Amino acid sequence: MTLRIDPARWDQYGLGRLPRSGIYTQARHNDGHRSSADVTVLDSESLRTWLCEAEGRAETLIMALLGHPPFRPVGGPTPNEPGSSSVTPTVSGDR
């Protein structure tokens, strides 16, 4: 499914009136052109699709937005482990 941008949310985002998640995906504008867009500006149906299309994505998004380390699926690799696609940021004093 092609993800779609909600034009009203796009405008509000551009004015700084919506939070920025920092999580980007490819989506289409109403005129058909594609762009990289923060998941904040997806229309409701597209956001639901995006959240459900990969196992653990919703949990990972919520954890990231709340400032927790990356979500580790049961039995999956830990962050920074070979085979992991996520990296735990190093904060000063964590070394």
Secondary structure as GFF3:
##gff-version 3
##sequence-region A 1 95
A	DSSP	alpha_helix	7	14	.	.	.	ID=ss1
A	DSSP	beta_strand	24	28	.	.	.	ID=ss2
A	DSSP	beta_strand	34	38	.	.	.	ID=ss3
A	DSSP	three_ten_helix	39	41	.	.	.	ID=ss4
A	DSSP	alpha_helix	44	52	.	.	.	ID=ss5
A	DSSP	alpha_helix	57	65	.	.	.	ID=ss6
###
